[in-house]
């Protein structure tokens, strides 16, 4: 049993509308400088991730050095 190809009811839309978070052309630079957080991540999440990452790195370094010292 074969199916026929789906056909479009209308032509393809040529113009794309702006996304909800996308600024208008005239205020593109103003919106970047007026935003408190340009990346969208709050400062406390950046701090939490920094603390988590550094503690993970130091614990990994500690385990690696402890393994080397025990091997002597």
Steps between C-alpha positions, in 0.01 A plus 500: 500500500650833398422846622495809285732787593359767730418823322520849643179696515674840471827652385802517728513813717781728382533742794583376845356672803723616786549265791345611831837579662655657191544881521387740231777634271511849656542383858737207445802656673300665778338175607836324539643768727183552703456129576636410845606157381585475131539120504172442682662327801475663841818588689431256782477209254834604353645509852351160586636342183843658558514365856382156388752488215796613708417264787470211254838591344674527837355170624612329180848651537511389865408142413755492220780634720403268788521204261846606385625546857361161609673333205843606633 
